[in-house]
Amino acid sequence: MIEDKNPKRTPLSELGEFKLIEHLTEHFKIEQKSTIKGIGDDAAVLSYGKKQIVVTTDLLVEGVHFDLSYVPLKHLGYKAVMVNLSDVYAMNAKATQITVSIAVSNRFPLEALEELYAGISTAAKLYNVDVVGGDTTSSTSGLIISITAIGEVEKGNEVLRSGAKPNDLLVVTGDIGGAYMGLQVLEREKEVFKVNPNSQPDLSMYTYIVERQLKPEARKDIVELLKQLDVKPTSMIDISDGLSSEVIHLCKQSKVGVDVYENKIPLDPQVISTCEEFNIDSTTVALNGGEDYELLMTISQEDFPKIKGNPNLTVIGYMTEEERGMHLVTRAEEKIPIIAKGWNALND
């Protein structure tokens, strides 16, 4: 048999993160009765009697997900935990434990790792989760952090991405776009520092958005709030890759369409002013920025009176039949198809 000297090579950037996951895992079959939901949601759901266990994991790689020239190690440790807890809360679950694994190069002294773990410890304490294990190994290319988060939810209370129905309301927590604009400010100051290492950046005008980038908070409070309001979302996801990507995930998994209203998207005044300064459209930032770790959910219209006027929750659209497609309704009342231009770690 003649060996093919030029086997097919498909660049990973052609697929993007989510299509790559789909492609690599499409042949995995669920064999265990305890596996309720496998790959394809914010977290896996496992059933052990009355309680469901949720499990999620995330990998942060130096040079891809973070830049240590402006990210303090303590903040990085804190954020690494938040990224994972956010996925647990997106399942309407309570986070209970995490494991922490790191690969580290010899350019990091012990004191640097102590800083990193101080951030992890602070996050675990504030969010009442136990650090129950992990692994450490060496790396030839900087720092890699992998955290697995475990949570629990009463049977029947878990919320997947697949439960949205036409006429449900699309609701977002907090405000969005801040983390992306914080990153723009930090990147700009990094370039200024390269030219003039003596310059001291004044970030006082950008406190909120820089904190949104360096020290995000996962929305544990929303899971508790929804319980108090007696509202169970029909679907939910966290906003890690940008509003447009997450809206598309909900629509595809639930087989529905959506109309998102541009004038309803919640933006902090600091986001709006910084967008003007950078000459970037604020709606584009909200749709495609990512890393806000807010929660995006759909709720039944019957539950609207329960959330009406709540400062934590904003209705930004409503779900339609699948054949009507996914659209942004602009301030000028034009309908534009929503496409995912969110952050993709696999792009060159």
Buried (B, 14 or more C-beta within 10 A) or exposed (E): EEEEEEEEEEEBEEBBBBEBEEEEEEEEEEEEEEEBBBEBBBBBBBBEEEEBBBBBBBBBBBEEBBEBEBBBBBBBBBBBBBBBBBBBBBBBBBBBBBBBBBBBEEEBEEEBBEBBBBBBBBBBEEBEBEBEEBEEEEBEEBBBBBBBBBBBBEEEBBBBBBBBBBEBBBBBBBBBBBBBBBBBBBEBBEEEBEEEEEEEBEBEEBEBBBBBBBBBBBBBEBBEBBEEBEBBBBBBBBBBBBBBBBBBBBBBBBEBBBBBBBEEBBBBEBBBBBBEBEEBEBBBBBBBBBBBBBBBBBBBEEBEEBBEEEEBBBBBBBBBEBEBBBBBBEEEEEEEEBEBBBBBBBEE
